[in-house]
């Protein structure tokens, strides 16, 4: 019996030492760096984008249709890290916000950004109640709003530029540009050609981006040739579910993207797609 007690105490001490090592190793690994990581999560037929800035500020744009986003976050965040600095819901469709209520409940969400359009769905109501309960700061999206994370990364809102409260939800999608050094990501939600036409009125430098997230999962309702040419992306991401019933991405969109010479990357073929950049070089993982 005495031997068992000694062994138990020995194993307890070893476990505590190993636990302490793991904690300090985690802290060491999470020190500020010069790298921006952008993940286009594979959430099936939906959208969810996670951003980890050089000083580990966290941005989550949309959350797919269900709680799958939680496991995705668990894969990229260190154990115990429950902080989302900015949560942005591009528009209140289930395939974009279905997983966000649980995210708000389980994470410390500091800022919540939405386009100011309501959807008569229970999932939208649940998200609204979660935001109220947790006390996150609300921001109504408006062109010109810029969030500077203090480490060279900026999130610039390009749309809406007007009251969209009575618009169709896809048309009202927030369009945001994530900028770090020489590289940028144009993130479009389900924005349609109607929205693209309005954005074409901006200076070409504003739209020009390294990476484009194709609107509406590659639907023919988005990604006009003139818009794609203005953005002139090196890479285009299509976030869609394998074998989805909508036929996304549509052939017309693929033809447009091939015409402008962008490299097409899709979540239904590659799974989660990760970009890593120091502001100069850009790597796809």
N, C-alpha and C positions, 0 to 999 in steps of 0.2 A: 504493500500500500504506500509506504514511504517513497519507494522508487517511482511509483506512478505519479505522486504529487510533485516530485522533483522534475520528472519529464514534462509534466503539464506546465509547470512554471517556466521551464526552459523554452518550450514551444511558444508560450505566451510572450516571453521576452523577444524571441526571434521574430514573431509576428509583428510586434510593436515596432521593432527596428526596421523591418521590411516596409511596413506601412509608412513610417517616417521618411524612409528613402524615396518611396514612390511619390509622396506629397512634394518633397523638395525637388525631385526630378521633374514633376509636372510644372512646378513654378519656374524652374530653369528653362524648360522647353518653351514656356509661354512668355518668355521675355520679349520685349519689343524687337521687331526686325524691320527690314525694309521691303517686306513682301506683302503684296495684296493677293488674297486668294478669293476667287469667285467660283461658286459651285452652282451648276444648274442641276438641281436634284431630279432624279428619275422618280417621279410620283405618278407614273402612268399617264392617263389622259387628263392633264392639268399642268399647272405651273407652280414652281417654287424655286426661288433663287436665294442662296445664302452668301453673304459677303463677310470676310474676316480681314480687317484692315491691319496695317503694320503694327499698330499699338493695340490690336485685338478688340477694336470696336466691332460690334456685330450688327449686321443689317439683314433682315429677312423680308423678302418681297414675295408675297403670296405664300400659300401653304397647301396647295393641292386640294383634293376632294375629301380627304379623310386623315386619320391620325398617323398615316405613314410618315409624314414629315417629322414626327417625334423621333423615330428610329434613325432617320437621316441626320438630324441634328446630333443625336447621340454618337454617331459615327465620326463626326468632325469636331465636336467640342470635347474638351477635357472633362473628366469626371468631376462633377460638382459645379461646373461653370453653367450658371442659369441666368445669364444676362443677355438680353436683346436690346441694344441701344435704340434701334429704329425698326419698327414693324410697319411695313407698307402694304396695304391691300389695294391692288390696282383697280378692282371693281368687285361688286358683291355677288359674283357667280360662284356656285358651289365648288366648281373645279379649281377655283383660286383661293377660296377662303374656308373651305370645309374643314381644314385641319387647324385653323388659327385659334379657335376658341380654347382648345386644349393647350396650345402654345402659350396663350396669355395666362392661363391658369397655372401652368407649371414653370414659367419663366418670368423674370423681372423685366417687363417691357416698359422702357422709359418713355418712348414717343410712339404714337400711333398715327399714321397718315392715311387718309382716305379721300376719294374724289368728291364726296358730298352727294352721293346718289344712293337711294335706298332700294332694297329689293324685298318684295313681299314673301320672303322665305324664312323658315325657322332658323336656318344656319346663319343668316344675317342678324337676326334677333339675338341668337346665342352669343355671337361675337360682340355685339353691342353691349350686352349685359356683362360679359367678361371684362371688357374694357372699363366699364363703369365701376365694377366691383374692385378691380385691381388698381384703379386710380392713375392709369397711364395718361400722359399729356397728349391731348388730341390736336392734330394739325390738319386743317382743310387744305388739300393740295391746290397750289396756284402757281402758274408759270413765274419763274424768277426766284422762287423759294430755293435757297441753297443751304445744305447742311454741310458744314466744314468739320471734319473729324480731327483736325489739328495734326495730322500726320501725313499730309499731302493728298489725302483722299477727300473728294467732294461728291456729294449727291445733288444734282441739279434737276429740278422739276421743270419740264417743258410743256406739259399739258396736264390738266385743263388750264385754259387761259380765260375762262368765262364760267358762268353758272351752268352746270350740266345736270342739275337736280331732276330735270324732266326728260333727260336723254335716255336712249336705249343703253343698257349697261355696258356693252362692248364699246360703243362709240365714246363713252365717258371715261374709258380706262386712263389711268395715270400713265404718262410716258416720262421716264426719268433717265438721266444720263449719269453714269458713274465714271468719274475721271480720276486717273492717277498717272502723273507724269505724261509720257507720250502716248498712253493708251486709254481707251474709253470703251464703255459698254452702253449701248442704247437698249433700254429695257421697256417693253411696249405693252405688256398685258395682252388684252384681246383687241387693242385699238384697230379700227377699221380704216378703209380707204378714205372715208369721210374725215377722220382725224388726221390721217397722213396728208391729205390735201391742205388742211389748215397748217400743219407743221412745215410744209414746203414753202410757206411764206417767211420762214426764218432764214437767217444768214446760213449759207452752206456750211460754214465752219461749225455751226452749232449742231447740225445733224451728223456731220462726218464722224464716223466711229470705227474703232478697230473691230468690235464685235456687235452684231445685231441679234437680238432675240426676236425672231420672226413673230409678228402679231397673230393671235388666235390659232396657235398650234399649226401654222402653215396652211390655214384656210384661204380659199380664193377671195374671201372678203377683205383680205389684207395683203400687204406687200405688193403695191403697184410698182411698175418698172421705174417710173420717175422717182418714187420714194427710195427704192433700193439703190438707184444710181446716186441719189443725193447723199445717202448714208455711206455708200461705197465701202462696205465692211470687208475686212480680210476673212472673217469667219461669220457664219450665220448659224444660230442655234434654233433647232425646231424641237419644242417640248411637246411630245404627244405619246399616247399609249400604243403599244404594238397591237396591230390588227383592230384599231378602234373603228367604231361603226360610222364615223363621220368621213372616213376616207382621207384623214389628215396624214401627211401633207398632200395638198392637191397638186396635180401635175402642173397646172398653170403657174403655181408659185415656184416649184422646182425649176421650171423653164426660165422664169425671171431671174432666179438666183444663179443659174448656170450662165445666163447671158451676161451678168455683170462680173462673173469670174470669182465669186466668193466661195470659200470652202464650207460645205454644208456638214454640220454635225448634228445628229439627232439622238435624243435620249432613248427612243425606242430601239435603237441599234447599239448604242454605246453604253447605256445606263447613265449614271451621274457623270457629268462632264465638268472638269475642274480646269480653271485657268490660274496660272501663277505668274505674277509680274513684279519686277522691282521698279517699274516705271519706265524702263528702257527695253529690256528683252521681255518676251512673252512666251510662255510655255503652256501647252495643252497636255493635261494628264488624264 
